[in-house]
Amino acid sequence: MGGSSGFRGVVMLLGLLLAAGTLLTGCGGEDASAEEGKYLALGDIGWEEGAAVSTLTKLLLEEELEYDGVSLQPMDVRLLFEGVASGELDAFQDVWLPNHQRYLDENEDGMELLDDWYEDETSFGVAVPDYVEATSFEDLNESGVKEILGVAPGAEIMPKLRDEVMPAYSLDQELVELSTDEMLAEVESRYEDGEEFAFIAWSPHWMNHRYDFRYLADPLDAQGELNDPARLSTAVNEDLQEDDPVAYAFLDAMRLNETQLNELEDEIEQAGDPETGVKSWLEDNREAVEPWLEAARDAEALEETTENET
């Protein structure tokens, strides 16, 4: 998941902090060129949408475009951008803007930002199941909702709700602090029982595919910048288009809408394994990925033609 800095505070994982020297040999922009075969190194921050898209990329490149290996390298966010700029990584597909803009600015000489692959806008806020009669924070006190299921206190939205949103609307509910896992478990249990409750929600995330709910309107804009949508893009090494035009074309052509991405994440969550979930999703979504594969194959054909002419 992603969005604001507070939004990112509710993520279960920030990735493993690895030194550049621990990256797998034979993957990445500089190492791949020294080995025979086709290899690609993708950065992985560990967030749900990034893991879903990276695993989807890995499977399609390996199984459809005959790549010998696509590695997913877990790293801290700063090292991800530095890795792409240096060539240790070929690409990072979970760039949130404007949230990651400073990392792009710090590494602008070594990377290229592709067009957004996420076709919709992100969402973040407080939500209620569709069966709860509330459409706005203004309605919440009359809805029967007694609790707002929150997340870890370190997330920016928690003090924002407690100190600004709830006083602005004179809300009577109790704000419950939970881990993300605990909150999601409570949402599932209460939703199945038809209880009236509110909870912190965000999109993209599998919860949007699994449950019917609405985000509460914030007419007073008490959530401030947390109401602003973000964009999802891919950063690639500046030499990727020349070094690997097939992968570049694939990444540049990738597009997913909110429904497709939330469904993909849900398949992975239910499967308990990214590759199994991706394969299940692909059974019903081949038409979504065909344009990406076609772009990659066109680039491959052009590369072969150019090589034959020289």
N, C-alpha and C positions, 0 to 999 in steps of 0.2 A: 504494500500500500504506500501512499505518498501524499503529497500535498504541501502543507505548510511545515515549518520546523516542528510545530506542536503535533501536527498530524503524524510526522515521522516518529514522534516520541512514543506512540503507541505500538510501534512495530516490535515484534518479539525478538528479532535478530537484527543486528547492525553488521553482520558478516564477521569473519575471522580476520584479525589484523596480521597480515603476512608481509614479510620483507620481500622486496623485489627478487631477491636471490632464491626464494623458495618456489618460484613459478616453474612449471614443468618444462623441461627442456624439449625442444621440438615443437612448441606451440608459441604463438605470438608472432608479431610482424617480423622481428629480426631473426629469430631462431628458425621459423618455418621455412624461410627462403634457403636455409642451409641444408635442408633435408629433402629427400625425394618424397613425393606424395603431396597431398593437400591437407593442410592443418590450419586450424583457426583457434585463437584464444579469446574467450569472451569473459569480461568481468562480471562478477555476481555479488551483489550487495546483500542478498538473502531475503529481500522483500518479495511478497507473494507474486505480484505482477511481473517482477523482473525474473524470478525463477521460472515462471510459466513461459514467458516469451523466450528466454534463453534456452530452455529445454526444447521448446518447439523448434527453434532455430537449429539446435544441435541435431535433432532427429531428422529434420528435412535435409540438412546439408549432408549428413552421413548416409542416409538411406535413399535419398532421391538424387543427390548431386555427387555422390561417390567420394565424399571427403573421407580421408583416412582417419581423421580424428578432430573433434571439436571439443575443447576442454572448457569447463566452467571454473573460473578462478575466483574463490571467495576472498574479498578484501574489504578493508575500510573504505569509506566513500572517497576520502582524499587520495588514497593510494590508487583507487580505480582510475581517477582522472589522470593522475601522474603516469600510471601504467600505459594508458592509451596514448598519451602524448609522447612517451619515450619509445613506444613500439614494443614494449613487453606484452601489452595486450593489443589485440586488433580492434576491439569494439566493446562498448558498454551500452546496453540497451535500456537502462532504467534511469535516464536523465530526466529529472523533474525541473521544470522551469516555471517560475523564476527561482525556485529554491536552490538549485545547483549553479546558478549563474556565476557565483564567485569562483567556483572551481574551473568553469569554462574560461573565465577571464585570466586566471592564473596559468592556464595551459593552452592558450589560444594558438600559440605558434606551432604546436605539434598535433593538433587534432582538427577534425571537421565535424560540424553538427549537421546531421541529416534532417530532412523534414520530419515533422511529428508522425509517429506511427500510430498513436492513439487518436482516433477520429472524433472522440467526444470530449466533454469536459469532466474533470474530476469533481467529486462532491464530498463534503465533509460537514458533519454537524450532529445534531440530536435528532433521532428518528423515533417514530412510534409505529407499531403494526397497523395495517390498514383497518383493522376492526376497532381501533381506538378512535374516538371522535375528537380529533384535534388535528388541525392543519398548520397551526402557528404556536409559537411560545405563548401568545396571548390567550390561547384556548386551554392550555395545559392544566390550570388549576380546576377547570370545570370538567375535565375528561375522566376523572377517576384514577389517574396515574398518581401513585404515591412515591415511586422511586425512579431516579434516573441512573441507569447502570453506566458507570464510568470506567476509566482505565487507570493505569498507574499514575500516582500523583506527580511524577516527573513530566508527564505530558502537558504541553502548554494549554490544552483545552480545559484541563481540570481547574486551575486557578481562574481561567477566563470565565468558566461557567459559574464557579462559586462566587467570585468577587465582582463580576460585571453583568453576566447574562441573567442570573437568577435575581439579583437585586433590581435590575432594570425592569423585569416583568413581574416582580413581587411573587416569585414562584415559591410554593409551599413544599415541594418535593424534597426528599432526601437524596443527596448526591452520593452514590456508593462507589468507593474506590476498589477496583478489582484489577487483576492482571488481564491482559488481552484474552488469554485462554479461558480464564474464569468468566469473563464477561460474555464471550461467545457461547460458552456452555450454558450460562444463565439465559441468554437470549433464546437458545434452542429449547430449553426446558419450558420457559414461560410462554413462548410462542405456541408450542404444542398444546399447552394447557389453556390457551386462550386468555391468559392474564393480561391485565392492563398495565403497561410499563413503558418507559422510554429508555433509550440507550444511545451511546455514541456510535455513529455509523460513518462509513466512508466508501467511496467507489473510485477506482475499481477494487472489488473484493468479492469473494464467492458468496458472502451473505446476501448480496443484491440479487443473485440468481436463485438462492434457496428460499428466501422469505419474501412475502409481500409487505412492504412497509413504505412510509413516506418520510421525507426529511421535513422537519418543522421550519416554517418560514420565520425569518428574523427581521420583521419590519423596522425595528429600531437599530438594526445593524450592530447589535451588541457584541456579536462575535468578531467584528472587525475584519482583519485580513484573513481570518480563518474561513470566511465566506468566499474568498476569491478562488476561482478554479485554477488548476495548474495544467501544464502541457507535458506530454511524455514523448521523449525523443531518443535518438541513438547518437552517441559520439563515436567516431571512428578515427583511427590513426590517419594522419594526413597523407600517408603513402599507400593506404589500402586500395584505393581505386586503381593505382598503377600496379601494385604488387599482386593483388587478387581481385580482378574485376568481377569475377563471378560472385564472390561473397559480398562485395560492395553493392552490386546490382540487387542481390537478394535483400540485403538489409535496407537499401534505399526504397525498395518496392513494398516492404512490409507495411500492412495496414490492418488494424483491428478496431472494431467499434466496442462500445461498452457492453452490449449483450454478449458478443463473442468472447471478450476477455473475462467477464465475470463467469461465464459458463466454463471456460477453460480452467480457471482457478478452482471452480467447484468440482470439476472432474478430478483434478489433481488432489484436492483435499479429501474427497471421498475415497479415492484409490489409495491414498497414503504413500504414493510414490509418483514423482514427477513424470517419468517416462511412461508409466502405465496410464496415468491420467491424460497425458498428451495424445497417446495412441487412441484412447477411447474418444477423445474430442475430435480427432481427425476423421474418425469413421463417419461423422455427420457434418463435417465442415471442410471437405476437400475443396469445394469451390472457393473458399476464402483464401487458401494458400496457393492455388494454381497461378494467379498473376505473379506472385513472387518467384515461383519456380520458372515461369516463362521468361521473366526478366533475366534471371540468372542464366538460363540456357541460351538466351539471345546473346548475352555477354560472352559466354563460353564459345559460341559459334564465331562471333566476331574476333575473339582472341585467336582462335585456330586459323581463321582466314588470314589475319594479319601475320601470324607466324609463318604460314605457307608462302606468303608473298615476299618475305624477307630472306 
